[in-house]
Amino acid sequence: MNRASIKSFFHTDMLLLLVILFLVEFVRGASLISFLPIYGDKALGLDLDVIGAAITAHYLTDTGLKLAIGYLLDRLSVRTVVTIGLSFSLVGVFAMQFADVPWIFITAAAIYGIGISPIWIVCLTKVRDDNRATQMGFLYTIWLVGLGTGPVVTNLLLDFNLDLTYWVMVGVSFGACLLSLFITGGKGIHVDTVPFRQQLTILGSRLREMKPLLPGMVLQTLGAGMLLPILPSFAVNSLGMTATHYSILLIIGGGCTILGLIPMGKLSDSFGKKWFLIVGFLSFGIVLFALTAHPPLALAFFWAFVLGISYAAVLPAWNALLAAYVPPGQQGLGWGVFSTVEGIGGMIGPILGGILATRYSESSVVGLAAIMFIFISMFYVFFPFRLFRGDAPSTGGIK
């Protein structure tokens, strides 16, 4: 990606959107990876299945609204949709202070999930066709910096003061909502004047073309979702980590992902996506199995490094592949549909992981997720990539 392309991608409006995305993902990472699991377990004494249900409720509203938000973004101003969504998220975060019973805990997480979708879909629609995977790498770098910084800061603050942790989350949520008021008015996404029914027909044809990809879309988010409610307790109970050790683990894994995204995106643009998906998911599964063997601390940190690199290999390739099937002129609706399909696993995963961990153990959930990622890797070995468009021009198809 040359300097001119980088400059055009990071124009003024895009910079504001990226700052808002960072703040939104900071709070999401803080709440889902650290605050909800640790606060729910330690402060409220809730079982892992309740914590899993709260995270599922978050993804249920997030995913359920993606299609509607994509439709709205094709018709209303970006500022209107993003601001309303982030206002709901602020209410959800604020309500967490009253979450002393399970149903309030779950409801607060659900309300918080309403505002996540708009800013992410808006940023996806700004990615251009040239050097798509590289631009995805930049976008995911910002996303992961926010998602990774949130739980690290939260873990450190939770050891110091629970109330301070909560108010930091409220303050960051308020800051994102305030900044959304400065988004340029008017429709930020150009669309063709095509009736909604016809748009769904176009998207339906794209989904039929992508039918072989759908199992992978669901399974990979299912496996990741299963890990969310049990990660902190797994780190403490199975790996013998303190909150500080867990923060270091997240820094290593997240940092390696962030550093690897742009190089992996460039390599994916050059060499195709197939082997990035295969090797990335295979490494993910093998490392998760290795973690169930209760490795010593230094080895656990090394496995976090491998996980980070594996994730960096998968993300740009996978999302650039999906981007090839978003119909021109219906980007908001297109990303809404595809994100909804991906989100099905994210909805089911946390509650399934919480139930399995409560009935069996955290290690059993990690082991099951490992099996799923290895299966996904093998699926892509035999997957007919030649049937699809949008990859390396030299071959006319996806490698």
C-alpha positions as CSV (number, residue, x, y, z in Angstrom):
1,M,0.0,0.0,0.0
2,N,1.7,3.2,-1.2
3,R,1.7,6.5,0.7
4,A,-0.9,8.1,-1.5
5,S,-3.2,5.2,-0.9
6,I,-2.6,5.3,2.9
7,K,-3.3,9.1,2.9
8,S,-6.5,8.7,1.0
9,F,-7.7,5.9,3.3
10,F,-6.9,7.9,6.5
11,H,-8.8,11.1,5.5
12,T,-10.3,13.3,8.2
13,D,-13.7,11.6,8.5
14,M,-12.0,8.2,8.6
15,L,-9.7,9.3,11.4
16,L,-12.7,10.3,13.5
17,L,-14.4,7.0,12.8
18,L,-11.3,5.1,13.8
19,V,-11.0,7.0,17.1
20,I,-14.6,6.2,17.9
21,L,-14.0,2.6,16.9
22,F,-11.0,2.4,19.2
23,L,-13.0,3.8,22.1
24,V,-16.0,1.4,21.5
25,E,-13.7,-1.6,21.2
26,F,-11.8,-0.5,24.4
27,V,-15.1,-0.8,26.4
28,R,-16.1,-4.0,24.6
29,G,-12.8,-5.7,25.4
30,A,-12.9,-4.4,28.9
31,S,-16.4,-5.6,29.6
32,L,-16.5,-8.9,27.7
33,I,-13.0,-10.2,28.4
34,S,-12.4,-8.8,31.9
35,F,-15.1,-6.9,33.6
36,L,-18.2,-9.1,33.1
37,P,-16.4,-12.4,33.8
38,I,-14.3,-11.2,36.7
39,Y,-16.9,-8.8,38.3
40,G,-19.7,-11.4,37.8
41,D,-17.6,-14.2,39.4
42,K,-15.7,-12.4,42.1
43,A,-18.0,-9.5,43.1
44,L,-21.4,-11.0,42.3
45,G,-20.7,-14.7,42.8
46,L,-22.5,-15.6,39.6
47,D,-21.9,-19.0,37.9
48,L,-20.1,-19.2,34.6
49,D,-23.3,-20.1,32.8
50,V,-24.9,-16.8,33.9
51,I,-21.8,-14.9,32.8
52,G,-21.9,-16.8,29.5
53,A,-25.6,-15.9,29.1
54,A,-24.8,-12.2,29.6
55,I,-22.1,-12.3,26.9
56,T,-24.5,-14.2,24.6
57,A,-27.1,-11.5,25.3
58,H,-24.6,-8.9,24.2
59,Y,-23.9,-10.7,21.0
60,L,-27.6,-11.5,20.5
61,T,-28.5,-7.8,20.3
62,D,-25.3,-6.9,18.5
63,T,-25.9,-9.6,15.8
64,G,-29.6,-9.3,15.6
65,L,-29.5,-5.6,14.8
66,K,-26.7,-5.8,12.2
67,L,-29.1,-6.4,9.4
68,A,-31.4,-3.6,10.4
69,I,-28.5,-1.2,11.0
70,G,-27.0,-2.0,7.6
71,Y,-30.4,-1.2,6.0
72,L,-30.6,2.1,8.0
73,L,-27.0,3.0,7.0
74,D,-28.1,2.8,3.3
75,R,-30.8,5.4,4.0
76,L,-30.0,7.6,7.0
77,S,-26.9,9.6,7.9
78,V,-24.0,7.8,9.5
79,R,-24.0,10.3,12.3
80,T,-27.7,9.6,13.2
81,V,-27.3,5.8,13.3
82,V,-23.9,5.8,15.1
83,T,-25.0,8.3,17.7
84,I,-28.2,6.5,18.5
85,G,-26.4,3.2,18.8
86,L,-23.7,4.5,21.0
87,S,-26.3,6.2,23.3
88,F,-27.8,2.7,23.9
89,S,-24.3,1.4,24.7
90,L,-23.8,4.1,27.2
91,V,-27.1,3.3,28.9
92,G,-26.0,-0.4,29.0
93,V,-22.7,0.3,30.6
94,F,-24.3,2.7,33.1
95,A,-26.8,0.0,34.1
96,M,-24.0,-2.4,35.0
97,Q,-23.7,-0.7,38.4
98,F,-27.2,-2.0,39.3
99,A,-26.4,-5.6,38.0
100,D,-26.5,-7.3,41.4
101,V,-29.0,-10.0,40.2
102,P,-28.6,-12.2,37.2
103,W,-31.4,-10.8,35.1
104,I,-30.2,-7.2,35.4
105,F,-26.7,-8.4,34.7
106,I,-27.8,-10.1,31.5
107,T,-30.1,-7.2,30.5
108,A,-27.4,-4.6,30.9
109,A,-25.1,-6.6,28.7
110,A,-27.8,-6.9,26.1
111,I,-28.5,-3.2,26.0
112,Y,-24.8,-2.5,25.7
113,G,-24.7,-4.7,22.6
114,I,-27.1,-2.5,20.6
115,G,-24.6,0.2,19.9
116,I,-21.6,-1.9,18.7
117,S,-22.7,-2.7,15.2
118,P,-23.0,0.7,13.4
119,I,-19.4,2.1,13.8
120,W,-17.9,-1.3,12.8
121,I,-20.0,-1.6,9.6
122,V,-19.4,2.0,8.7
123,C,-15.6,1.5,8.9
124,L,-15.9,-1.7,6.8
125,T,-17.7,0.2,4.0
126,K,-14.8,2.6,3.8
127,V,-12.4,-0.1,2.8
128,R,-11.6,0.2,-0.9
129,D,-11.2,-2.5,-3.6
130,D,-7.5,-1.8,-4.2
131,N,-5.2,-3.5,-1.6
132,R,-8.3,-4.6,0.3
133,A,-6.5,-7.0,2.6
134,T,-3.9,-4.4,3.5
135,Q,-6.5,-1.8,4.3
136,M,-8.3,-4.5,6.4
137,G,-5.0,-4.9,8.2
138,F,-5.0,-1.2,9.1
139,L,-8.6,-1.3,10.2
140,Y,-8.1,-4.4,12.3
141,T,-5.0,-2.9,13.9
142,I,-7.1,-0.1,15.3
143,W,-9.8,-2.5,16.3
144,L,-7.5,-4.9,18.1
145,V,-5.5,-2.1,19.9
146,G,-8.8,-1.0,21.4
147,L,-10.0,-4.5,22.1
148,G,-6.7,-5.5,23.7
149,T,-6.1,-2.3,25.6
150,G,-9.5,-2.5,27.3
151,P,-9.0,-5.8,29.2
152,V,-5.4,-5.0,30.1
153,V,-6.3,-1.6,31.7
154,T,-9.4,-3.2,33.3
155,N,-7.4,-6.1,34.9
156,L,-4.9,-3.6,36.4
157,L,-7.7,-1.4,37.7
158,L,-9.8,-4.3,39.1
159,D,-7.0,-5.1,41.4
160,F,-6.9,-1.5,42.6
161,N,-10.5,-0.3,42.7
162,L,-13.7,-1.9,41.3
163,D,-15.6,1.4,41.2
164,L,-12.8,3.2,39.4
165,T,-12.8,0.5,36.8
166,Y,-16.5,0.9,36.2
167,W,-16.4,4.7,35.9
168,V,-13.5,4.5,33.4
169,M,-15.7,2.3,31.2
170,V,-18.6,4.8,31.6
171,G,-16.3,7.7,30.8
172,V,-14.9,6.1,27.6
173,S,-18.4,5.2,26.5
174,F,-19.5,8.8,27.0
175,G,-16.5,10.0,25.0
176,A,-17.3,7.8,22.0
177,C,-20.9,9.0,22.1
178,L,-19.8,12.6,22.2
179,L,-17.4,12.3,19.3
180,S,-20.1,10.7,17.2
181,L,-21.9,14.0,17.1
182,F,-19.0,15.4,15.0
183,I,-19.4,12.8,12.2
184,T,-20.1,14.6,8.9
185,G,-23.9,14.8,8.3
186,G,-25.6,13.3,5.3
187,K,-25.5,9.7,4.0
188,G,-21.8,8.6,4.3
189,I,-22.4,5.5,2.1
190,H,-23.2,5.8,-1.6
191,V,-26.0,3.4,-2.6
192,D,-27.8,2.8,-5.8
193,T,-31.6,3.4,-5.8
194,V,-32.5,-0.2,-5.7
195,P,-35.7,-1.4,-3.8
196,F,-35.0,-3.3,-0.6
197,R,-36.6,-6.5,-1.9
198,Q,-34.3,-6.4,-4.9
199,Q,-31.3,-5.8,-2.6
200,L,-32.2,-8.9,-0.6
201,T,-32.4,-10.8,-3.8
202,I,-28.9,-9.7,-4.8
203,L,-27.6,-10.6,-1.4
204,G,-29.4,-13.9,-1.4
205,S,-27.6,-14.8,-4.7
206,R,-24.3,-13.9,-3.1
207,L,-25.1,-16.0,0.0
208,R,-25.9,-19.0,-2.3
209,E,-22.6,-18.5,-4.0
210,M,-20.9,-18.5,-0.6
211,K,-22.8,-21.5,0.8
212,P,-19.7,-23.6,1.2
213,L,-18.2,-20.8,3.3
214,L,-21.1,-20.6,5.7
215,P,-20.1,-23.5,8.1
216,G,-16.7,-21.9,8.6
217,M,-18.3,-18.5,9.2
218,V,-20.4,-19.9,12.1
219,L,-17.9,-22.4,13.5
220,Q,-15.0,-20.0,13.9
221,T,-17.1,-17.5,15.9
222,L,-18.7,-20.3,17.9
223,G,-15.2,-21.6,19.0
224,A,-14.0,-18.1,19.9
225,G,-17.3,-17.3,21.7
226,M,-17.0,-20.4,23.9
227,L,-13.7,-19.1,25.2
228,L,-14.9,-15.6,26.3
229,P,-16.7,-16.4,29.6
230,I,-14.1,-18.8,30.8
231,L,-10.7,-17.2,29.9
232,P,-10.0,-15.4,33.2
233,S,-11.0,-18.3,35.3
234,F,-9.0,-20.7,33.0
235,A,-6.0,-18.5,33.4
236,V,-6.2,-18.6,37.2
237,N,-7.4,-22.2,37.8
238,S,-5.6,-24.1,35.1
239,L,-2.5,-21.9,34.3
240,G,-2.0,-20.6,37.8
241,M,-1.9,-17.0,36.7
242,T,-2.5,-13.8,38.7
243,A,-4.4,-10.8,37.2
244,T,-1.0,-9.3,36.3
245,H,0.1,-12.5,34.5
246,Y,-3.2,-12.6,32.6
247,S,-2.7,-9.0,31.5
248,I,0.8,-9.9,30.2
249,L,-0.7,-12.8,28.4
250,L,-3.2,-10.5,26.7
251,I,-0.5,-8.0,25.8
252,I,1.7,-10.6,24.2
253,G,-1.2,-12.2,22.2
254,G,-2.8,-8.9,21.2
255,G,0.5,-7.2,20.5
256,C,1.7,-9.9,18.2
257,T,-1.7,-9.8,16.4
258,I,-1.5,-6.0,16.0
259,L,2.1,-6.1,14.7
260,G,1.3,-9.0,12.3
261,L,-1.9,-7.7,10.8
262,I,-0.4,-5.3,8.2
263,P,2.4,-7.6,7.0
264,M,0.0,-10.5,6.8
265,G,-2.5,-8.4,4.9
266,K,0.1,-7.5,2.4
267,L,1.2,-11.1,2.0
268,S,-2.4,-12.2,1.6
269,D,-2.9,-9.6,-1.2
270,S,0.2,-11.0,-2.9
271,F,-0.1,-14.7,-2.4
272,G,-3.8,-15.5,-1.9
273,K,-5.8,-16.4,1.1
274,K,-6.1,-20.2,1.2
275,W,-2.9,-21.1,3.2
276,F,-3.3,-18.2,5.6
277,L,-6.6,-19.6,6.6
278,I,-5.4,-23.2,6.8
279,V,-2.2,-22.5,8.8
280,G,-3.8,-19.8,11.0
281,F,-6.7,-22.0,12.2
282,L,-4.5,-25.1,12.5
283,S,-2.0,-23.2,14.7
284,F,-4.9,-21.8,16.8
285,G,-6.2,-25.3,17.5
286,I,-2.8,-26.8,18.3
287,V,-1.9,-24.0,20.7
288,L,-5.3,-24.3,22.5
289,F,-4.6,-28.0,23.0
290,A,-1.2,-27.2,24.4
291,L,-2.7,-24.8,26.9
292,T,-4.9,-27.6,28.3
293,A,-1.7,-29.4,29.3
294,H,-1.2,-26.7,32.0
295,P,2.2,-25.4,30.7
296,P,4.5,-23.4,32.9
297,L,4.2,-19.7,32.8
298,A,7.0,-19.0,30.3
299,L,5.7,-21.6,27.9
300,A,2.2,-20.2,28.2
301,F,3.5,-16.8,27.2
302,F,5.2,-18.3,24.2
303,W,1.9,-20.0,23.1
304,A,0.2,-16.5,23.4
305,F,2.8,-15.3,20.9
306,V,1.9,-18.1,18.5
307,L,-1.8,-17.4,19.0
308,G,-1.3,-13.7,18.1
309,I,0.6,-14.5,14.9
310,S,-2.1,-17.1,13.9
311,Y,-4.9,-14.6,14.5
312,A,-3.0,-12.0,12.4
313,A,-2.8,-14.5,9.5
314,V,-6.5,-15.3,9.5
315,L,-8.2,-11.9,10.0
316,P,-7.2,-9.9,6.9
317,A,-7.5,-12.9,4.6
318,W,-10.9,-13.9,5.9
319,N,-12.5,-10.4,5.8
320,A,-11.0,-9.5,2.5
321,L,-12.6,-12.7,1.1
322,L,-16.0,-11.7,2.5
323,A,-15.6,-8.2,1.1
324,A,-15.4,-9.5,-2.4
325,Y,-19.1,-10.6,-2.0
326,V,-20.6,-7.4,-0.8
327,P,-22.7,-6.0,-3.6
328,P,-21.6,-2.6,-4.8
329,G,-24.0,0.1,-3.8
330,Q,-25.5,-1.9,-0.9
331,Q,-22.5,-2.0,1.4
332,G,-24.2,-1.2,4.6
333,L,-26.9,-3.9,4.1
334,G,-24.3,-6.3,2.7
335,W,-21.9,-6.1,5.6
336,G,-25.0,-6.3,7.9
337,V,-26.1,-9.6,6.4
338,F,-22.6,-11.2,6.5
339,S,-21.9,-9.9,10.0
340,T,-25.2,-11.4,11.1
341,V,-24.2,-14.8,9.7
342,E,-20.9,-14.7,11.4
343,G,-22.5,-13.5,14.6
344,I,-24.6,-16.7,15.0
345,G,-21.6,-18.5,16.5
346,G,-20.9,-15.5,18.7
347,M,-24.4,-15.7,20.1
348,I,-24.3,-19.5,20.8
349,G,-20.7,-19.8,21.9
350,P,-20.6,-17.9,25.2
351,I,-23.6,-19.5,26.8
352,L,-22.5,-23.0,25.5
353,G,-19.0,-22.4,26.9
354,G,-20.4,-21.2,30.3
355,I,-22.7,-24.2,30.6
356,L,-19.9,-26.7,29.7
357,A,-17.5,-25.0,32.1
358,T,-20.0,-25.1,34.9
359,R,-20.8,-28.8,34.3
360,Y,-17.3,-30.0,33.5
361,S,-14.3,-27.6,33.6
362,E,-12.8,-24.7,31.8
363,S,-10.1,-27.0,30.3
364,S,-12.8,-29.1,28.6
365,V,-14.1,-25.9,26.9
366,V,-10.7,-24.9,25.7
367,G,-10.1,-28.5,24.4
368,L,-13.4,-28.5,22.5
369,A,-12.6,-25.1,20.9
370,A,-9.3,-26.5,19.8
371,I,-11.0,-29.4,18.1
372,M,-13.3,-27.0,16.3
373,F,-10.4,-24.8,15.0
374,I,-8.5,-27.8,13.7
375,F,-11.6,-29.1,12.0
376,I,-12.0,-25.6,10.3
377,S,-8.4,-25.8,9.1
378,M,-9.0,-29.2,7.6
379,F,-12.2,-27.9,6.0
380,Y,-10.2,-25.2,4.2
381,V,-7.7,-27.8,2.9
382,F,-10.4,-29.5,0.9
383,F,-12.5,-26.4,0.3
384,P,-13.1,-25.6,-3.5
385,F,-11.5,-22.1,-3.6
386,R,-11.5,-22.3,-7.3
387,L,-15.2,-21.7,-7.3
388,F,-14.8,-18.2,-5.9
389,R,-13.8,-14.9,-7.3
390,G,-12.0,-11.9,-5.9
391,D,-8.5,-13.1,-5.1
392,A,-5.2,-13.0,-7.0
393,P,-5.7,-11.6,-10.5
394,S,-3.0,-13.7,-11.9
395,T,-4.9,-16.9,-11.4
396,G,-8.4,-15.6,-11.8
397,G,-9.5,-17.2,-8.6
398,I,-8.8,-17.7,-4.9
399,K,-5.6,-19.5,-4.1
